[in-house]
Amino acid sequence: MVRGAQALASPVTTTAPARPGPPRWRTWLRLGASVASLALAVWLVVAMVPTVSGVDWASIGAQMSDVGPVALLGLTALWLAGLWAYTYVLTGSMPGLRNTQAFSLNAAGSAVSNLIPFGGAAGVAVTAVMAASWGHSVRAITTSTIVSGLWNALGRVALPLVALAIQGAAVFGQGVLAATLGTAAALAAVVIGLTRLRWLSGVLRGRARRFVVRLRRQNAAVVRNGWSKMTLGMVAYLLLQALLMWCCLAVTGTELSLPALIAAFAVSRLLTLAVITPGGFGVSENGTIALLVALGTPAAPAVAGVLLFAVFTFLAEIPLGGAAWLNWSVRRART
């Protein structure tokens, strides 16, 4: 009884041991890789664009200076329309998600992916935190990540296949064909991964097995119920982005035929998969410029148009995503 009284009088508090953080050398290594990747992206644009195109920066600047404010407003509206179209891919893959929320998710995730190399995982982490704050479960977020990633892969594979059918393999060359095959291989890996969920559900036990079984069923249910919505959203998004590229080239004085536009857009989107720079920045622009020059497009207007397209599809996504994250943070703090 005395012992019980003593225990009540002076309760023993136990604190969980602090979890060790990542080693300091690993943090510095990631920081160094990020700085090197950003430096490489800048070098690819500043130094390599004039080399690839054969045009100096003065000529490129003269072409871009001809773009007026009215044209910029129209391009901005077209860019935002494309981002809004993509929200239907996310709302189709995550039932209960509103389009405004999907817009914020996409913007914040893209901003992170455009800032650091291999930023896809960090972008997914950001969107997972935001989606969880709106009441979505881990399984729903995981399903959305898998299914929307599959639809993105399908879109990227379809673009070069359409372009190859229109332009012919001779125009693209072995490099683009290899990129197409690489993208198809990545898509095959995703599909195989989805089918292996059934195998995993038979191997794992306990809670892990139940989670995989539920995830596999939810993937199938989301695809069955939302495939049309996601497909229409992805098609609209790609069409609006292609139209944005055509308009960027048009306002800088470049006239492109439809086959050449499809070819340039397919190459541009494929090369964004290059993970050596954030969002493939620098790699995509040089590859697209090289293709346009090879097709006989005047170099200076083509370079200006491609860089203007990159301003919207890469640079402008960073402040937009930052604003979306800040708005979400303020709203979360208030509630």
Long-range contacts (C-beta under 8 A, 24 or more apart in sequence): 33-117, 34-116, 34-117, 37-116, 37-117, 37-276, 37-277, 37-278, 38-277, 38-278, 40-276, 40-277, 40-282, 41-277, 41-278, 41-281, 41-282, 42-282, 43-282, 44-277, 44-281, 44-282, 44-283, 44-285, 44-286, 45-281, 45-282, 45-285, 45-307, 48-282, 48-286, 49-285, 49-286, 49-289, 49-303, 49-307, 52-286, 52-289, 52-290, 52-293, 53-289, 53-293, 53-299, 53-300, 53-302, 53-303, 54-293, 54-299, 55-299, 55-300, 55-303, 59-300, 60-300, 60-303, 60-304, 60-307, 62-300, 63-252, 63-253, 63-300, 63-301, 63-303, 63-304, 64-252, 64-304, 64-307, 64-308, 66-251, 66-252, 66-253, 67-251, 67-252, 67-308, 71-251, 74-247, 75-244, 75-247, 75-248, 75-251, 75-308, 75-312, 76-312, 78-240, 78-243, 78-244, 78-247, 79-244, 79-312, 79-313, 79-316, 81-240, 82-236, 82-237, 82-240, 82-241, 82-244, 83-107, 83-237, 85-233, 85-236, 85-237, 85-240, 86-233, 86-234, 86-237, 87-233, 88-229, 88-230, 88-232, 88-233, 88-236, 89-148, 89-151, 89-152, 89-229, 89-230, 89-233, 89-234, 89-237, 90-144, 90-148, 91-229, 92-222, 92-226, 92-227, 92-229, 92-230, 92-233, 93-143, 93-144, 93-147, 93-148, 93-151, 93-222, 93-226, 93-230, 94-131, 94-136, 94-140, 94-141, 94-143, 94-144, 94-222, 95-140, 95-222, 95-225, 95-226, 96-135, 96-136, 96-140, 97-131, 97-134, 97-136, 97-144, 101-130, 101-131, 101-134, 103-324, 104-130, 104-324, 104-325, 104-327, 104-328, 105-130, 105-131, 107-317, 107-320, 107-321, 107-323, 107-324, 108-321, 108-324, 108-325, 108-328, 109-321, 110-279, 110-317, 110-321, 111-317, 111-318, 111-319, 111-320, 111-321, 111-322, 111-324, 111-325, 112-321, 113-278, 113-279, 114-278, 114-279, 114-281, 114-314, 114-315, 114-317, 114-318, 114-321, 115-278, 115-318, 116-278, 117-275, 117-276, 117-277, 117-278, 118-275, 119-278, 119-279, 126-325, 130-325, 130-328, 133-328, 133-332, 139-211, 139-214, 139-215, 139-218, 140-218, 142-215, 143-215, 143-218, 143-219, 143-222, 144-222, 146-190, 146-194, 146-219, 147-219, 147-222, 147-223, 147-226, 147-230, 148-230, 149-190, 150-187, 150-190, 150-191, 150-194, 151-230, 151-231, 151-234, 152-234, 153-183, 153-186, 153-187, 153-190, 154-187, 154-234, 155-234, 155-235, 155-237, 155-238, 156-183, 156-187, 156-269, 156-270, 156-273, 157-183, 157-184, 157-187, 159-238, 159-262, 159-265, 159-266, 159-269, 159-270, 160-266, 160-267, 160-270, 162-262, 162-266, 163-259, 163-262, 163-263, 163-265, 163-266, 163-267, 166-258, 166-259, 166-262, 166-263, 167-259, 167-260, 167-262, 167-263, 171-263, 171-294, 171-295, 172-263, 172-267, 172-291, 176-266, 176-267, 176-270, 176-291, 179-267, 179-270, 179-271, 179-273, 180-270, 182-273, 183-270, 183-273, 186-273, 194-219, 238-269, 241-265, 241-269, 241-313, 244-309, 244-312, 244-313, 245-305, 245-309, 248-305, 248-306, 248-308, 248-309, 248-312, 249-301, 249-302, 249-305, 249-306, 249-309, 250-305, 251-305, 251-308, 252-301, 252-302, 252-304, 252-305, 252-308, 253-298, 253-301, 253-304, 253-305, 254-292, 254-297, 254-298, 254-301, 254-302, 254-304, 254-305, 256-292, 256-297, 260-292, 260-295, 260-297, 263-291, 263-295, 264-288, 264-291, 264-292, 264-295, 264-306, 267-291, 268-306, 268-309, 279-314, 281-310, 281-314, 284-310, 285-310
